[in-house]
Amino acid sequence: MRRAVVVVLLALLVAVPAAVSAQPPGGNPISKSIAQAWEGAKNNVKASADMMPEANYAFKPVDTVRTYGQILAHLAGANYVFCAAAKGEKAPHAEDDFEKTATTKAAIVKALDASLAYCDAVYSGMTDARAAEAVDMPFGMGKGTRSLLLMGNTGHVQEHYGNIVTYLRIKGLVPPSSAPRR
C-alpha cells in the first residue's frame, strides 16, 4: 500500500508541472485557451479569404451549396451573432446580412475582417470568471456559459473552414493550415 502511494505521488510530481506548463502563461487559463483556439481558426479563415482570387468567390462545386464568398459572408454575420450574445448585447448584424448584401471579394473581406475584430474584443477581454457566467445563447440554443458560446463560435468557424479547404484544393490552392511553416 505504501509503495502504491509513493508511486502515485511521484507520478503527480511529474504530471502536475507538465500540466501547468502546458497552460497559457498568467491567470485565466481556460479563457486564454479558448482565445488561442479562436486565433487559430480566425487566422486560417482570414488567410483563406485573402488568398482566393476574386473570380473564384462565386465558385461552388455543386448547385446545392454556398459559393466560396457566401461561406465567408455567412461567417461574418454569424460571428456578430455569437459574439454579441457573449457581450450580452443585440447583434449589430443578422447572420445572413452579408450573404444578402456583400457580393464582391472586397465587400466580403471587409465584412469578415470587421466581424473578426468585433469578436477579438470579446475573446481577448474574457476572464475565467466571465467565461463561467450564464448567458442567453443565440439560434434558439437556450442558456449556456460564455465559454460554451465562444467555443461554439470557434467550432462554427472551423466547420466552415473545412468547407473552405475543399474549395481551395479544388482550385489548386494550398489551404493556410497545410501550407509549409516558415
N, C-alpha and C positions, 0 to 999 in steps of 0.2 A: 504494500500500500504506500509506504513512504517513498519507495523508488518511483512509483507512478506520479506522485505529487511533484517530485523533483523533475521528472521528465516534462510534465505539464508546465511547470514554472520556467524551465529552460526554453521550452517552445514559445511561451509568451514573451520571454526576454528577447527572442529573435523576431517574433511576429509583430509585436506592438511597435517597435521603432520603424520597421519596414512599412507598416500601415500608415503611421504618422507621416513618414517622409513622402509617401505617395500622394498625400493631400496637398491641395494648393497652399502656398505659404500664407501665414497670417490666420486671422479668425474666419469664421463663416465658411467652413469647408464645403458644406452642402450647396449653398447658393453660388459659391465660386466654381464648383464643379459643374453646376447647371449652366453657368455663364461660359465656361470653357467648351461645353458641348455646343452651345449656341454659336460661339465663334467659329468652330469648325464647319458647321452647317452653313452659316452665313457666308463665310469666305468661299466655300465651294459654289454656292448659288451665284454669288456676285461675280466670281471669276468666269463662271459659265455664261452669264448674261453678257459679259464683256467680250468673250471670245467668239460667240456665234455671229457670223456675218448677218447684216440686216436682211438680206434676201432670204435667209433661212428662218426668220422669225415667223413667217407664215407657213412653215413646213409642219406637216403632221403625217405620220406614217400610214394612218388609215383615217377614213372619214369620221369615225365614231369617237375620236379623241381630240383633245385640245391641241391647238398649234403650240409651237415652242414659245412664242410670245404670250399666248394665253395662259400657259402654265406659270410663267413669271409674273404676269399681271394678277393672276389668281393668288399667288403667294403674297404679293404686295398687299392686296386687300385683306387677306386672312391674317397677315402679320398685325395689321392695325386692330383687327377684332380681338385676337388673342391678347395682345399687349395692352390694349385699352382695358380689358377685363382685369388684367393683373394690376393695372394702375387704379382700378376702381372708378373708371370714367367711361363715358359714352364714346364709342369708336368714332373717330373723325371721318372714316370711310367704311363703307359696307364691303363685304367680302368680294362682291362682283363689280364694284365701281370701276376698277381699271380694266377689267375684261371688256366692259362695255365702252370705255372711252379711250383707252390708250391703244393705238394701232401701229405706231412706229417704234423702232428699237429705242430711239431717243426718249420717247414718252414712257415706254415701259421701264427702261432702265432708271429714269428719273423717279418714277413711282416706286420702284423696287428699292432704290437707294434711300429714299425718304422713309419708307416703311422699316428698313433695316436700322436706320438711325433712331427712329421712334422706339423700336424695340431695344436697341443698345442701351438706352437710358434706363429701361426697366431692368434689364439683366444686370447691368453694372451697379445699379443702386440697391440691389436686393441684399438683404441680410438673411441669415438662417431663421431668425425670429419672424421676419415678414414673410418669408417663404412658407412658413408653417401656418400662417393665418388663412382662414376660410374666406373664399370669395365666390361670387356668382360666376359660373363658367359660361362661356358663350355656346352657341349652337345647340341649346337645349340640353346641356350636359349636367344641369343641376348645380350643386355646390361642390367645391373641392378646394384644395390648398393652392396657393400661388405657385408652389413648386410643381404640382401636378399640371397646372395650366401652362407654365413655361416649358416643362418637359414635353407637353402635348404640342406646343408650337414648334419646338425644335424637331420633334418627331414628324410633324406635318411637313416642315421644310425638307427634312431628309427623305421622306416618302416621295416628294415631287422631284427632289434631286435625282432619285433613282430613275424617274421618267426622263429627266433631262439628259442623264448619262446615255440612255439608249438613243435619244435624238442626236446627240453629239457624235456618237460612234457611227450611226447610220450616215452621217455627213462627213465621216472620215476624220473627226477631231478627237483628240485625247482629252478626256474629262480631267478637270483640275485634281481630283483625288487620285488619279492614276498617273499624272504627269511626274516625271523624274524630280526628285527633291534637289534643291540647289543649296 
